[in-house]
Amino acid sequence: MTDFNFPSRWPPQNPDRLQLYSLNTPNGQKVSLCLEEMGLAYDAHLVHIGKGDQHDPEYLLINPNGKIPSLVDPNGPDGKPIALMESIVILIYLAELSGTLLPKETRQRFEHLQWLTFQAAHIGPMFGQFGHFYVYAKDKTSDSYSLDRYTQETRRLLQVLEDRLQHREFIMGDYSIVDIAIMPWVACLSGYYQASEQLGMGDFERVLTWQENICSRKAWQTGKDVCAP
């Protein structure tokens, strides 16, 4: 392993393993779920964004945007360490590393990548905005416009998933990093946000069945609590 300056606040127990810096939010759960599903050895380090850990100068060296999650592979490309930010990029990297959960054939690969982008560009931002106005800012606005807007958009996106899951057990047919990317955000709606009634989650039967199938996987049961405060 080439010398690499790990953040001293989070020293690795096993410097030759993958190092995850995260919190068990939906974006963080994506990576821990992926690592567990692939059976990759890693050290997990809690970066508590509620306490401002993400602004630590040494953390910013591996994640200049000051967000979670981050991943360091001490044995990266060409045997040299690599630090990665952005959860979707990390999922793709891990799929390449393990040779699983992302097809190599060009057509199928791009079909998967478009749905990963759908998660990053729509599911995450819109579900996150819904949660902000439903949970955190519900007493800070003078009208219901914002909550109504993001409720409608969240339901629209859930319907996209509902339609996609017709005649499919998983988003791409077979279980993949697409499911891993989307699942934590869907689980958050009825879990952390407690918004099942607000969103009418019962209208999305196929999404709920898909969610139940993933929740029954051992990797989900373990991965969802990695880097919990």
Secondary structure as GFF3:
##gff-version 3
##sequence-region A 1 229
A	DSSP	beta_strand	18	22	.	.	.	ID=ss1
A	DSSP	alpha_helix	26	38	.	.	.	ID=ss2
A	DSSP	beta_strand	42	46	.	.	.	ID=ss3
A	DSSP	three_ten_helix	49	51	.	.	.	ID=ss4
A	DSSP	three_ten_helix	53	55	.	.	.	ID=ss5
A	DSSP	alpha_helix	57	62	.	.	.	ID=ss6
A	DSSP	beta_strand	70	73	.	.	.	ID=ss7
A	DSSP	three_ten_helix	77	79	.	.	.	ID=ss8
A	DSSP	beta_strand	82	85	.	.	.	ID=ss9
A	DSSP	alpha_helix	87	98	.	.	.	ID=ss10
A	DSSP	alpha_helix	106	118	.	.	.	ID=ss11
A	DSSP	pi_helix	119	123	.	.	.	ID=ss12
A	DSSP	alpha_helix	124	131	.	.	.	ID=ss13
A	DSSP	pi_helix	132	136	.	.	.	ID=ss14
A	DSSP	alpha_helix	145	164	.	.	.	ID=ss15
A	DSSP	alpha_helix	177	190	.	.	.	ID=ss16
A	DSSP	alpha_helix	196	199	.	.	.	ID=ss17
A	DSSP	three_ten_helix	201	203	.	.	.	ID=ss18
A	DSSP	alpha_helix	205	215	.	.	.	ID=ss19
A	DSSP	alpha_helix	218	223	.	.	.	ID=ss20
###
